[in-house]
Amino acid sequence: MKRVRVVVVGAGVVGFSTAVCIAEALPPCSVTLLGDRFSPDTTSDGAAGLMFTAQFPDVPLETQRRWFQLSFDHLLHIAQSEVAPEAGVMLSSGWQIFRDVPAEQKPFWSDFVIGFRFMSDGELKRFPDHKFGHAFTTIKCECSSYLPWLEKRFRKAGGWVEQRRVESLQELSSSYDIIVNCSGLGSRELASDEAVQPVRGQVLKMKAPWLKHFIRDGDGMTYIYPGIHSVIVGGTRQEGDWRLQVDEGDTRSILERCSRLEPSLRRARVLSQWVGLRPSRRNPRVERELLQLQGRSMPVVHNYGHGGVGVTLAWGTALDALGLVRQSLHEMQRQAKL
Ligand SMILES: Cc1cc2nc3c(=O)[nH]c(=O)nc-3n(C[C@H](O)[C@H](O)[C@H](O)COP(=O)(O)OP(=O)(O)OC[C@H]3O[C@@H](n4cnc5c(N)ncnc54)[C@H](O)[C@@H]3O)c2cc1C
């Protein structure tokens, strides 16, 4: 059988993770990644990249646990190796705090992060507006380093990369045998899926090298994430808002909320500001369909709609997408024998 040609659309953390998984696991395939924006210009590049997740309503909990665990183990392995600084992956310890005791005190991912426990009364004294909290060690993955590192790994596995905008999946049908769609918000057009919606997020990068622990309000609105070169503070969650410009009102609100949690931030310098649009969906779409494209039945594997947790879940969902590509390959081989 001739070499099967796979194309992955999307150069964010989901696209590159998926492309690496396919290229490394399936050497009989030639794998090309197409994207109209690459690092440092993707949404993934600006993400704070702290690993923990929300629960999606309609994805079986077992699947969500597996996505989280596979991603955590993959990034932990990198964080504890000599490639960690180049890949931008580090361990990060800190607190998630709540104004009221949440209905679910122990989230499903608590078994996979390191040293998860409830905060003591002594620790909570620092946060007088908050009654309850989690302390744990997780991972921070900085995509401005991680994406170029993944691209190198992909090329080493024989992958090809091309910067190009895809107007429709139709145009790929004559050059490829399997399409993998990781186009995030672009899936509104490419997969005609209006269920993917932008959720605008604004963050500031600050110089505060004395801060070593993350602090996250459990409502997901306010967070302080120390990283390798700076501290990311945020944020906003504005649904259906397409604005990519910095909003001065949001800047003031972020600084005010974060300084209330960590007063030393009032003395810190703002290095830069950034806005990104989370590709949100009720549930991420990780599934396969057969599309009739230019009179030919083609397998299309979708992997998009990760919302505010794409860095966290990218590797786990990429492995599921790999399984769907493998399934398509088996079917093609069976048909070739008939
Ligand atoms: C402020 C903020 C903070 C965040 N913090 C975290 C965090 O702490 N932890 C976490 O896990 N997640 C976080 N996220 C979420 C995370 O950024 C996203 O879930 C993730 O980046 C989605 O990755 P993606 O690859 O699907 O999309 P993207 O990074 O947007 O990549 C999509 C790719 O598809 C390409 N594309 C789209 N349409 C086409 C087309 N027609 N033709 C060719 N190419 C196309 C784009 O050019 C791009 O290369 C945050 C997001 C924001 C905005």
PDBQT file of the ligand as one rigid body, heavy atoms in Angstrom, charges set to zero:
ROOT
HETATM    1  C1  LIG A 401      -6.139  34.596  28.521  1.00  0.00    +0.000 C 
HETATM    2  C2  LIG A 401      -6.087  33.102  28.330  1.00  0.00    +0.000 A 
HETATM    3  C3  LIG A 401      -5.519  32.298  29.305  1.00  0.00    +0.000 A 
HETATM    4  C4  LIG A 401      -5.503  30.908  29.155  1.00  0.00    +0.000 A 
HETATM    5  N1  LIG A 401      -4.933  30.151  30.141  1.00  0.00    +0.000 NA
HETATM    6  C5  LIG A 401      -4.930  28.793  30.023  1.00  0.00    +0.000 A 
HETATM    7  C6  LIG A 401      -4.359  27.982  31.050  1.00  0.00    +0.000 A 
HETATM    8  O1  LIG A 401      -3.852  28.478  32.072  1.00  0.00    +0.000 OA
HETATM    9  N2  LIG A 401      -4.404  26.623  30.880  1.00  0.00    +0.000 N 
HETATM   10  C7  LIG A 401      -4.952  26.044  29.773  1.00  0.00    +0.000 A 
HETATM   11  O2  LIG A 401      -4.960  24.817  29.682  1.00  0.00    +0.000 OA
HETATM   12  N3  LIG A 401      -5.478  26.796  28.774  1.00  0.00    +0.000 NA
HETATM   13  C8  LIG A 401      -5.499  28.151  28.885  1.00  0.00    +0.000 A 
HETATM   14  N4  LIG A 401      -6.070  28.914  27.894  1.00  0.00    +0.000 N 
HETATM   15  C9  LIG A 401      -6.778  28.238  26.796  1.00  0.00    +0.000 C 
HETATM   16  C10 LIG A 401      -5.855  27.860  25.651  1.00  0.00    +0.000 C 
HETATM   17  O3  LIG A 401      -5.159  28.998  25.196  1.00  0.00    +0.000 OA
HETATM   18  C11 LIG A 401      -6.662  27.267  24.502  1.00  0.00    +0.000 C 
HETATM   19  O4  LIG A 401      -7.535  26.247  24.960  1.00  0.00    +0.000 OA
HETATM   20  C12 LIG A 401      -5.724  26.648  23.467  1.00  0.00    +0.000 C 
HETATM   21  O5  LIG A 401      -4.777  27.599  23.082  1.00  0.00    +0.000 OA
HETATM   22  C13 LIG A 401      -6.478  26.130  22.248  1.00  0.00    +0.000 C 
HETATM   23  O6  LIG A 401      -5.526  25.617  21.364  1.00  0.00    +0.000 OA
HETATM   24  P1  LIG A 401      -5.873  25.326  19.844  1.00  0.00    +0.000 P 
HETATM   25  O7  LIG A 401      -4.650  24.716  19.249  1.00  0.00    +0.000 OA
HETATM   26  O8  LIG A 401      -7.165  24.610  19.762  1.00  0.00    +0.000 OA
HETATM   27  O9  LIG A 401      -6.165  26.773  19.221  1.00  0.00    +0.000 OA
HETATM   28  P2  LIG A 401      -5.214  27.928  18.677  1.00  0.00    +0.000 P 
HETATM   29  O10 LIG A 401      -4.019  28.132  19.534  1.00  0.00    +0.000 OA
HETATM   30  O11 LIG A 401      -6.123  29.104  18.473  1.00  0.00    +0.000 OA
HETATM   31  O12 LIG A 401      -4.729  27.390  17.280  1.00  0.00    +0.000 OA
HETATM   32  C14 LIG A 401      -5.599  27.271  16.181  1.00  0.00    +0.000 C 
HETATM   33  C15 LIG A 401      -4.760  27.086  14.930  1.00  0.00    +0.000 C 
HETATM   34  O13 LIG A 401      -5.618  26.833  13.820  1.00  0.00    +0.000 OA
HETATM   35  C16 LIG A 401      -5.245  27.670  12.759  1.00  0.00    +0.000 C 
HETATM   36  N5  LIG A 401      -6.386  27.877  11.872  1.00  0.00    +0.000 N 
HETATM   37  C17 LIG A 401      -7.644  28.256  12.178  1.00  0.00    +0.000 A 
HETATM   38  N6  LIG A 401      -8.393  28.358  11.078  1.00  0.00    +0.000 NA
HETATM   39  C18 LIG A 401      -7.577  28.021  10.032  1.00  0.00    +0.000 A 
HETATM   40  C19 LIG A 401      -7.737  27.939   8.616  1.00  0.00    +0.000 A 
HETATM   41  N7  LIG A 401      -8.925  28.197   8.033  1.00  0.00    +0.000 N 
HETATM   42  N8  LIG A 401      -6.674  27.577   7.841  1.00  0.00    +0.000 NA
HETATM   43  C20 LIG A 401      -5.476  27.290   8.407  1.00  0.00    +0.000 A 
HETATM   44  N9  LIG A 401      -5.261  27.361   9.738  1.00  0.00    +0.000 NA
HETATM   45  C21 LIG A 401      -6.300  27.714  10.535  1.00  0.00    +0.000 A 
HETATM   46  C22 LIG A 401      -4.789  28.939  13.456  1.00  0.00    +0.000 C 
HETATM   47  O14 LIG A 401      -4.026  29.761  12.578  1.00  0.00    +0.000 OA
HETATM   48  C23 LIG A 401      -3.936  28.320  14.567  1.00  0.00    +0.000 C 
HETATM   49  O15 LIG A 401      -2.682  27.944  14.057  1.00  0.00    +0.000 OA
HETATM   50  C24 LIG A 401      -6.068  30.309  27.995  1.00  0.00    +0.000 A 
HETATM   51  C25 LIG A 401      -6.598  31.130  26.996  1.00  0.00    +0.000 A 
HETATM   52  C26 LIG A 401      -6.612  32.507  27.151  1.00  0.00    +0.000 A 
HETATM   53  C27 LIG A 401      -7.182  33.360  26.055  1.00  0.00    +0.000 C 
ENDROOT
TORSDOF 0
